[in-house]
Amino acid sequence: MLKYALRRGVLALLVAFTVSVATFFLLNFATDPAQALAGEDAPPEVVEQIRAQFGLDRPLVVQYASWIGALAHGDLGQSYHWRSPVGALIASHAPVTIRLALLAMAVTIGVAIPLGAIAALRPNSIVDRLALSVAVGAQAIPNFWLGLMLIILLAVKFPIFPVSGDTTWMHFVLPALVLGASSVPAVMRLTRTGLLDVLASDYIRTARSKGFRGLRLLTRHAMRNAMLPVVSVLAVQLGAKLGGSVIVESVFALNGLGRLALQSILGGDIPTVQILVFVFALTFVILTFLADLLNAWIDPRIRLG
């Protein structure tokens, strides 16, 4: 297990390094930070002064070496737009996004896995078709539309939940439902497919001959092997929720990382956008690495392959 973990860890570090290079150079090629900071109508001499002030007149390779060196020492840079350290901005906004992402994952797991399991136990039945219809419907509905509909129904017409803000747990219910619903189709279909394959296995037929049925058969024999691909996709979905909550946070006025990213992009704040993109990508790398380790623990054949 240790050898497998080290191998996957080295690969994760290489991916993280590649992400840092791509993030830095693509953002700097896509826009001129000095021009964005000075404004579109700023005279050339002002732009050049800003470029010299922030070291943007140096070669990109030198700038990247300076940036990655500072990053390695925990210095995330200074925000041009907010005039404060980027690390402090991320620390103040991250709890909202993390809370939202975890609640959304709870919604996804609580809806998708039971639906997939029920559909697999009764394939081609009315229950199966209903579960697939729910998955297709959830995939077809845009997040912003579902968010607005929930606000109209459950915050305006029936004032059960608050419309916006992030001060209490009630503020996270509607955003978590919206963000969690977007992952239900993929997880539900994968759970159903995995369980159908496992339930057709010889050892499951043996278990059935011993009297195992329904929920007991799923929990004691089928679910563990069927969850291998589901664990991987859940890790990816969690990363997507941490880095892709821009629309939901904007609709519900949540002061998280997604909203910070949107405001930084609109304000031309390249250092903040740069770190946010890198953090979001690094989150994917770490979660995928942890999912690989969990899969290897569940199924020893993976680490022996």
Secondary structure by P-SEA (a helix, b strand, c coil): caaaaaaaaaaaaaaaaaaaaaaaaaaaaaccaaaaaacccccaaaaaaaaaaacccccaaaaaaaaaaaaaaccccccccccccaaaaaaacaaaaaaaaaaaaaaaaaccaaaaaaaaaccccaaaaaaaaaaaaaaaccaaaaaaaaaacccccccccccccccccccaaaaaaaaaaaaaaaaaaaaaaaaaaaaacaaaaaaaaaccccaaaaacccccccaaaaaaaaaaaaaaaaccaaaaaaaaccccaaaaaaaaaaacaaaaaaaaaaaaaaaaaaaaaaaaaaaaaaccccccc
